[in-house]
Structure formats: C-alpha cells, structure tokens
Amino acid sequence: MSNNTVTLNFSDGREPIELPVLDSSMGNPVIDIRMLAAHGIYTLDAGFTSTASCESGITFIDGDEGLLSHRGYDIEDLAYKSDFIEVCYLLLYGELPTAAQKHAFESSIRHHSMVHDQVVNVFRGFRRDAHPMALMIGVTGAMSAFYPDAHDVFDPAVRDLAAHRLLAKVPTVAAWAHKYNLGEPFMYPQHRLGYAANFLYMMQATPCENYEVNPVLARALERIFILHADHEQNASTSTVRLAGSTGATPFACIAAGMASLWGPLHGGANEAVLKMLEEIGDVSKIPEIIERAKDKTNPFRLMGFGHRIYKNFDPRAKVIRETAHEVLNELDMNDDPLFKVALELERIALEDEYFIEKKLYPNVDFYSGIVFRALGIPSSMFTPLFALARTAGWVAQWSEMLSSPGHKIGRPRQRYIGEKMREYVPLEKRTG
Ligand code: ACO
C-alpha cells in the first residue's frame, strides 16, 4: 500500500484538502475522494470517464495491452480451456471449481432451468412480434413475483439461490422469446445437455422431430458466452449495481441491466456489423467503404472497429475470429461471401494509415454476428444472447456489491444548473 496523496488547492483561500491515492492490485491507482462530501465539495464526471464507481475483484481490463481477465485468469485461457459453467462459478465465487464443486454447481443450474408454468401466461400478454429483448426484460422482471423468497438480498444464501436461478432461467426465457416470435411451441430444458447445447435445443428444436445438437457449434456458442460473460463496470453492469444497491429484488435488477444493454451503443453493435457486411456484399466494394469511413464529412463508421477501452486490440475479437473459422469449416461454409468480405475488410483496414494511427482494431462484435448467422440465430436474438451471457457477470457483480462491508445505496450528486428560488405565480397571473 503506497502512502501517496494528492492535495486539492483552492484559489478562494479555503484550506487545502489532502486526498489519499489508493493502489489497485493491477492497473491505475485511484484518488479516494469520498471525504470531499464532508467538506461540502462534489466532483462532476458525467459519463464516469474518470470515476471508479466501486471497488471490485472480479474483472480487470488493460485497454493498452489488450488484456481482459476474470479473477486473474486471462480470457483466452478461459475461452479455450474452460466451459461457461466454470466461468460462471469463477465470476461468482472467485476460484475455478474443483471437479466436485463443478458437478454440484452444474446440477443446481440444471435443476433450476425450468420456469414456473405460469410464466407462459406472462409471455402470452405480449404481442407476437414484440422484440425478444422486450420479452426478456418483461419476463425476467416478472419473475420477481414468482420468487418472493428472493427479497431478503442481504442474506448470502438467498443471494446464492437467486444467482443460480437467474443463470439457469435466463436461457430458457431467451429461447422462449424467440419461440414466441416464431409462433412455435416452447421447448423445455433438457438436463442431459450442456449449457449452450441446451440453449440451442430450446431455441431450434420442435416437438415434431429429433434435434441433435452439433457439439462443434455448441462449443462455439459456449465460447461466445464466455467472451461476453463480464466486462467490468460497463453501462448495464453499473445499472444492475445501482438498482441492486437499494436492496431491490435480483430479478428486477437483472431486468434493469437488460434494459440498459438493449441500447444500440451497448449491445446492438454486432447487428450493425452484419448489416454493413451485407450492404458491402462484395470485396470489390471494400475500398469505397474504407474511404467513406475515413471521410470526416461523412458520419459513417466502420462498424465493429474501435473500442472505448481497447486501444491495442480487443482480445475477444481474436478468439471469435478463430471461432468463426471453426464454425464455417464445420458447416462447410468456407466460401461464405460475408465472411470473405469481413476477412478482406479487416486485412485492408489494418494496413490503412488512418486505422493504424487511430488505433482502430476489430472489436468483439466484428465476427460474432457472422458466427451467430452461421448458427442459424436471427439478428433480433443477438442482444438477447449477449444478455444471457452477461447475466453471469451481472449476478456476480450484484452479489459482490451486496456482500461488501460498508455497502451503501448508490446515490450520485449533481451540478444544479436550473432556476434559482423564485416566487410561485398563481395560474390566473401567469403570462407568456
Ligand atoms: N470507423 C472510422 N473511424 C472511427 C471509428 C470507426 N469504427 N471508430 C473511431 N473512429 C475515429 C473517430 O472518427 C475519431 O476520429 P477523430 O479523432 O479524427 O475525431 C477517432 O477514431 C476516435 O474515435 P472516438 O469516437 O473518439 O472513440 P471512442 O472511444 O469514443 O469510441 C467506439 C469508441 C464508439 C466503439 C467507436 O470506435 C465506434 O463508433 N465504433 C464503431 C461501432 C462499434 O463497433 N461499436 C462496438 C463497440 S464494442 C462493444 O460495445 C461490445
């Protein structure tokens, strides 16, 4: 622990304030400003670009080095050597499970994967063409009514059960949202299948015929789930934490996270990449699209390129690119025109001075749409799949927050820029 401090000096003659600088176990130290409120001083940082909203031991990102790690494990190791259940356990409990712990955890998740039968009625209240994210938000939030025993969130056992239920049931809700859109019968979870395989089954099987899950495709999906499981204090995770800080029921908190994820600036980019690749259509059009992306007078951006935090490369993009190769190979789709366009677009952009200078690299979304499309997953389901995977991070972060000593309700301050106090004017005297 360093004894570094910074001193806040005021030009109006007030006493300086000394603030401690706290080391992080990896990454930048942070200035601890918590004592400022006692001096009647607040800081302004809309968008949280310079402000840590919490202390967390779950995920670490070094954007300059292209590093993403969970509980100290590199994301590439987890993606290639673990399965999603292990990663969920790791996020939630801090360690990779032993074989016995994994067996017990997996059994518990399987056991909770069915939803209450009356949840079907909640689905039926929605329009058939409702966006699957609207269905997911509504149904996940409604589950708080089915589990009133989840309200005592300051009890660790209650939190644990809620986390298991959410990890188990959100895939069922996501698959059923798709089935509801199609007008097909809901398919019940299969305990014999792994996490991703079961999800593919619930989404793609029908009662009329046998459905065999292709293990290569299930493994690819599992890897995508791992890559999306957690990403530190992003908008949706911060939403879950803020909602959860009040002691709200976890089903409502996760529904709030889903609502935040739904926005195009957060969970919607892979859909935009696919649309862009379809519009390009042919490698001959790539130079034109690159010029458009570089043109300052044109708002167009190369979708799937660039990241707010990763300024070297996005480690998840590397894994997804390889996964795309595996999936297209397995499905005999190596000549897929969209994949060819993507590979060539990436090659040309990475050699272009504009993209090199601005440190713009393919992000996780650049290839995930191609994999989803090859798996037969429609673009309306891209964000629901992201939400399904991110539920792992959300429940872990929610649980970490509520178990932290000195837990406080999240209550940001503001800089007021409205009217000063003024006289109330009765209706008959108001003009203009
Ligand atoms: N294509 C062309 N130029 C770009 C791109 C792009 N994809 N991304 C950034 N730039 C340029 C900007 O025009 C800007 O140029 P300037 O310095 O001359 O003004 C410079 O690079 C820096 O861009 P900013 O927008 O300031 O970078 P920021 O970190 O705020 O944005 C973002 C990151 C939003 C991801 C941006 O790169 C982008 O819009 N990418 C395309 C959309 C996308 O793929 N989003 C998914 C992100 S991954 C995720 O959310 C899971």
Residues whose N, C-alpha, C, O or C-beta is under 5 A from the ligand:
A	BS01	ACO	L265 H266 A269 A293 F300 R301 L302 M303 G304 F305 G306 H307 R308 K358 N363 D365
